[in-house]
């Protein structure tokens, strides 16, 4: 058996933890939804999360929540978006609200 298999490295454990965390993201706690949104929007717009700002978590009558925000793409301008979560806290996605199609 290879050495790495008998004694997993910290890096291997970190990757496994991330994979398991990704599989267990059915629900995002209310206190983490704005940060989650920032991370997802930064991936969508291919920018650093520090260039993404979000507003407060808003709750709809049906119990779902949303977070609106803006990504600063530098020369490409500001891109507005909205992250949506279902009533159980499941992440539904990032929806672009800037009319340029991004």
N, C-alpha and C positions, 0 to 999 in steps of 0.2 A: 504494500500500500504506500502511495506517495506520502511524503512528510506533511504536505499541506492538508491532506485528507485526514490524517491522524490527529493533527493539532492545527485547527483552523486559525488563520491569522486574524488580526484585528480588522484588516481591510476586508477580508472575506466575510467576517461576521457583520461588518457595517453594510456591505452589499446585500447580504441576506436579510438584514433588518429592514433596509429600504424596500426590498421586494415584498416582504411581508406587510410592511406598512402600506404600500401601494395597494395591496390586495385587500386590506382591511379598511379602506377609506369609504365605506358605504355611508358613513355619517361623519359630519364635521361639527364639532361642538360650537355653539354660538360665539363663544369668545375667540375662536380661531378662524372664523369665516372670512374676516377682512384680510388677514394675513394669507390665508389659503387663496383668496381671490387675487391678491397681489402676485403671488407666485405663479398662478395659472396665467394671468394676464401677461406677466413678464415672458413666459414661454411663448404665448401666442404672438406677441409683438417682438420677440427675439431681442429683449433688452434686459438690463439688470433690474432686479426688483426695487432698487433704490430710485429708479427713474419712473416708478409707478406709484401714484397716489390713489387712495380710496376714501370714500365717504363712509358714513355710518351704516351699520347693518339695519335694513328696513324690513319690517314684517308686514306681509299682506294679510288680508282678511282670512284667506284660506290656510294660513299658517306657514306658507312658503316665505322665504327671505331673499333679499337681493342686496347687492353692494354695487354702487356705481363708482367709476373711477376714470383716471386718465393716465395714459402712458406717454412720456415725453420721448419722441423718436428723433430728437435733434433736428436736423435739416428736413426730415420728413414731416415734422410738425407734431401736434398733440393728437393722440388717438383716444377717443372716448369709448367706454365699454360698460357693460353691466354683467356681473356674475350672478347666477341664479342657483338657489338651493331649494330642494323640495321641503315639504313640511317635516320630514324626518331628519333633515340636515344633509341629505345626499346632494352632492355637487352635480348640477345639471349642465353647466358649461359657462363659457364666456361669450357674450354676444356683443359684437362691435356695434357702436351707435354713431360712429363717425360716418358721414355719408359718402366717403370715398371708396367704400367697398372692402376696407380692411378690417 
